[in-house]
Amino acid sequence: MAFLVVGESLVDLISRGGSWSFAATPGGSPLNVAVGLAAEGHAVRFASEVGTDLFGGLLRDHLETYGVAPDDLVGTPATSVAFARVDQSGAATYDFRFTWAYSGRPDLAGVDCVHTGSLATAVSPGDAATLAVVEAARRAGALVSYDPNIRPALVGERPDALARVEQLVRAADVVKVSDEDLRWLCPAEPDVAVARRWATLGPRLVVVTRGGDGAVAVHDGLVTVCAAPPVTVADTVGAGDAFTTGLLSHLGGDLSTESVTRALRYASATAAAVCARPGALPPPRAEVDSLLPAAVVSTTTA
């Protein structure tokens, strides 16, 4: 498939084990998905803002290493930064220095799937241009994928954030959302109830990830549950993006029950493989394949 990923790129400054020493690494949820899809062998273009500063060079080199097409990158004076402090359990706490003023209109010719999400759909003024790309993709017949990837510190008040999220949900074919996101967005609703409700708004597939408890998908009147392969967690940085990568890569544009089941298994194994190693770099295919047997699925009527 040919993918266009639209969204932020930034540099993660990560400390591990509770340390206050930080190491720079490429990041941003959409960037991680773009790199992951390219590593899977797909043709990927990435529409984003990248600084003309030193950190911007790090991001451009990273994208070039994985073969992500740079034609849709827009230069800005400074690269956005996210501080991520990883505790002893591997969980990350984030602090952002972020701006998003994207105004591009990427060419959709030949694009099979457009993926977006995270801060690019929530932070003004660039969120309007991101939404415009999504709406144009729907008109062009491309599959649209969306991951809210909520950062409460940057998305404003909960009712406004939920309204923006559900606007994107209505425009998407595939929605992947974490249970953590849903606890913040819809604290009074069980995650499956939200997924069922969102499935009535337009998407054919809504997937809720539950960390070590696996994932649940609502699709075509069915609920499919997938177990998470057990691994020793190094950290959870990029795990949700790895899940999205595995899901989109193995759906192949096909939203049949068989395809969804296969894609959920690969997505869960990909996320587990990323959790087993530090950072968000795409894991080797052999590591993902070794975890597939533990990604067991079951399907019931919704």
C-alpha positions in Angstrom: 0.0 0.0 0.0 1.0 3.6 -0.5 0.6 5.7 2.7 0.5 9.4 3.5 1.0 10.1 7.2 0.1 13.6 8.4 1.2 14.9 11.7 3.9 16.1 14.1 7.5 15.2 14.2 9.5 16.1 17.3 12.6 15.1 19.3 12.0 13.0 22.4 14.5 13.7 25.2 14.2 10.5 27.2 15.5 9.7 30.7 15.3 6.1 31.9 15.1 4.4 35.3 14.0 7.7 37.0 17.2 9.4 35.9 17.3 13.2 35.1 19.8 12.7 32.3 18.1 12.8 28.9 19.1 11.4 25.5 17.7 12.7 22.2 15.8 10.4 19.9 13.4 11.0 17.0 9.7 11.0 18.0 6.2 12.1 17.5 3.4 9.6 17.1 2.8 10.2 13.4 6.5 10.1 12.7 6.8 6.7 14.5 4.0 5.3 12.4 5.5 6.6 9.1 8.8 5.1 10.0 7.2 1.8 11.1 5.2 1.5 7.9 8.3 2.2 5.8 10.2 -0.4 7.7 7.4 -2.9 6.8 8.2 -2.2 3.1 5.4 0.2 2.3 5.8 3.4 0.2 5.4 6.2 2.8 5.2 10.0 2.5 5.3 12.1 5.6 3.6 15.5 5.7 4.9 17.4 8.7 6.9 20.4 10.1 10.6 19.8 10.7 12.9 22.4 12.2 15.8 23.8 10.3 17.9 23.6 13.5 20.2 20.8 14.8 17.3 18.6 16.0 15.6 19.0 12.6 18.7 17.4 11.1 18.3 14.4 13.4 14.7 14.0 12.3 15.5 14.2 8.6 18.3 11.7 8.9 16.0 9.3 10.7 13.3 9.6 8.0 16.0 9.1 5.3 17.4 6.0 7.0 14.0 4.3 6.8 13.2 5.5 3.3 10.3 7.8 4.2 9.8 10.3 1.3 10.7 13.9 2.5 8.8 15.8 -0.2 6.0 16.9 2.1 8.1 18.2 4.9 7.8 21.9 5.8 10.7 23.7 7.4 10.3 25.7 10.6 12.8 27.6 12.7 12.7 25.3 15.7 12.0 21.6 16.3 9.4 20.8 18.8 10.6 18.8 21.8 9.0 16.2 24.2 10.6 15.3 27.5 9.8 11.7 28.5 10.9 10.5 31.9 10.6 6.7 32.1 10.2 5.2 35.6 11.4 1.9 37.0 8.3 0.1 35.7 8.9 1.4 32.1 6.0 3.8 32.1 6.6 7.3 30.6 5.6 10.8 31.8 5.7 13.5 29.1 6.3 17.3 29.1 6.1 19.2 25.8 7.6 22.2 24.2 5.4 22.1 21.1 4.0 24.2 18.3 2.0 23.1 15.2 1.2 25.6 12.5 1.1 23.2 9.5 -0.7 24.5 6.5 0.3 22.1 3.7 -2.0 20.5 1.1 -0.2 17.3 0.1 -1.0 15.6 -3.2 -3.3 12.6 -2.7 -2.7 11.0 -6.1 -1.8 7.4 -5.7 -2.4 7.3 -1.9 -4.2 4.3 -0.6 -4.3 5.2 3.0 -4.0 8.5 5.0 -3.1 8.2 8.7 -3.2 11.0 11.2 -3.7 11.7 14.9 -2.2 13.0 18.1 -1.2 16.6 18.5 -1.6 17.4 14.8 -5.4 17.0 15.1 -5.6 18.9 18.4 -3.3 21.9 18.4 -4.1 25.1 16.6 -3.6 26.5 14.1 -2.3 23.4 12.2 -5.2 21.2 13.3 -7.5 22.8 10.6 -5.1 21.9 7.8 -4.8 18.3 9.1 -8.6 18.0 9.1 -8.7 19.4 5.6 -6.3 16.6 4.4 -8.4 14.0 6.0 -11.6 15.3 4.4 -9.9 15.5 1.0 -8.7 11.9 1.5 -12.2 10.7 2.1 -13.5 12.4 -1.0 -10.6 10.8 -3.0 -11.6 7.4 -1.8 -8.5 6.7 0.3 -8.8 4.7 3.6 -8.5 7.1 6.6 -6.9 6.0 9.8 -7.0 8.0 13.1 -5.4 7.7 16.5 -6.3 10.4 19.0 -3.2 9.7 21.2 -4.4 12.3 23.8 -1.9 14.5 25.6 -4.1 16.2 28.3 -1.6 19.0 28.9 -2.0 20.2 25.3 -5.5 19.5 24.1 -7.5 21.9 26.2 -10.8 21.3 28.2 -12.2 17.8 28.0 -15.6 18.7 26.3 -13.8 20.6 23.5 -11.2 17.8 23.1 -13.9 15.2 22.9 -15.8 17.2 20.2 -12.6 17.5 18.1 -11.9 13.8 18.5 -15.4 12.7 17.5 -15.2 15.0 14.5 -12.2 13.0 13.3 -13.8 9.7 14.3 -16.7 10.6 11.9 -14.2 11.1 9.1 -12.2 7.9 9.6 -12.5 4.4 8.4 -10.2 2.9 11.1 -9.8 4.3 14.6 -7.2 3.1 17.1 -7.5 4.5 20.6 -6.0 3.5 24.0 -8.0 2.7 27.0 -6.0 5.5 28.8 -7.2 8.0 26.2 -10.8 6.9 26.7 -10.6 7.1 30.5 -9.7 10.8 30.0 -12.1 11.5 27.2 -15.1 9.5 28.4 -14.5 8.7 32.1 -18.1 7.5 32.7 -18.2 5.0 29.8 -16.6 1.6 29.5 -14.1 1.4 26.7 -16.1 -1.1 24.7 -19.2 1.0 25.0 -17.3 4.0 23.5 -16.0 1.8 20.7 -19.5 0.6 19.9 -20.8 4.2 19.9 -18.0 5.4 17.7 -18.6 2.6 15.3 -22.0 4.1 14.7 -20.5 7.4 13.7 -18.8 6.2 10.6 -15.7 4.0 11.1 -15.9 0.4 10.0 -13.2 -0.6 12.6 -12.6 0.8 16.1 -9.8 -0.7 18.1 -9.1 -0.1 21.8 -5.7 -1.0 23.1 -5.4 -2.0 26.8 -1.6 -2.3 27.3 -0.7 -5.6 28.8 -4.4 -6.7 28.7 -4.4 -6.8 24.9 -6.8 -5.1 22.6 -10.5 -5.2 21.6 -11.9 -4.4 18.2 -15.5 -3.5 17.2 -16.2 -4.1 13.5 -19.1 -5.1 11.3 -21.3 -6.0 14.3 -18.6 -8.1 15.9 -16.3 -7.7 18.9 -12.8 -9.3 18.6 -10.5 -9.6 21.6 -6.8 -10.1 21.2 -4.4 -11.1 24.0 -1.1 -9.2 24.4 2.0 -11.4 24.1 3.8 -11.4 27.5 7.2 -9.7 27.4 9.6 -8.2 29.9 8.9 -4.4 29.5 11.9 -2.2 28.8 9.6 0.8 28.3 6.3 1.7 26.7 7.6 4.5 24.5 6.1 4.1 21.0 4.1 1.0 21.8 0.8 2.5 20.6 2.4 3.7 17.4 3.9 0.2 16.8 0.4 -1.2 17.3 -1.0 1.2 14.7 1.8 0.3 12.3 1.2 -3.4 12.6 -2.6 -2.9 12.2 -2.4 -0.8 9.1 0.4 -2.8 7.5 -1.5 -6.1 7.8 -5.0 -4.8 7.1 -3.9 -4.0 3.6 -6.9 -1.9 3.0 -9.2 -4.9 3.6 -11.6 -4.6 6.5 -13.1 -8.1 6.3 -13.3 -10.2 9.6 -10.4 -12.4 8.5 -8.2 -9.4 7.7 -9.1 -7.7 11.0 -8.2 -10.8 13.0 -4.9 -11.2 11.2 -4.0 -7.5 11.6 -4.9 -7.5 15.3 -2.5 -10.3 16.0 0.3 -8.6 14.1 -0.4 -5.3 15.8 -0.3 -6.8 19.3 2.9 -8.7 18.5 4.5 -5.6 17.1 3.6 -3.5 20.1 4.9 -6.2 22.5 8.2 -6.4 20.6 8.7 -2.6 20.9 7.9 -2.8 24.6 10.6 -5.4 25.1 13.4 -3.0 23.8 14.2 0.6 24.8 12.8 3.3 22.5 10.3 3.4 19.6 12.4 2.0 16.7 10.7 -0.6 14.5 11.5 -4.1 15.8 13.0 -6.8 13.6 10.4 -8.9 11.8 11.7 -12.1 13.5 11.0 -10.7 16.9 7.4 -9.9 15.9 6.9 -13.3 14.3 8.1 -15.0 17.5 5.4 -13.3 19.5 2.5 -14.1 17.2 1.5 -17.5 18.8 0.7 -15.7 22.0 -1.5 -13.1 20.3 -4.7 -15.2 20.6 -8.0 -13.8 19.3 -11.6 -14.6 19.9 -14.7 -13.1 18.2 -18.3 -12.7 19.4 -21.3 -10.8 18.2 -21.5 -7.2 19.4 
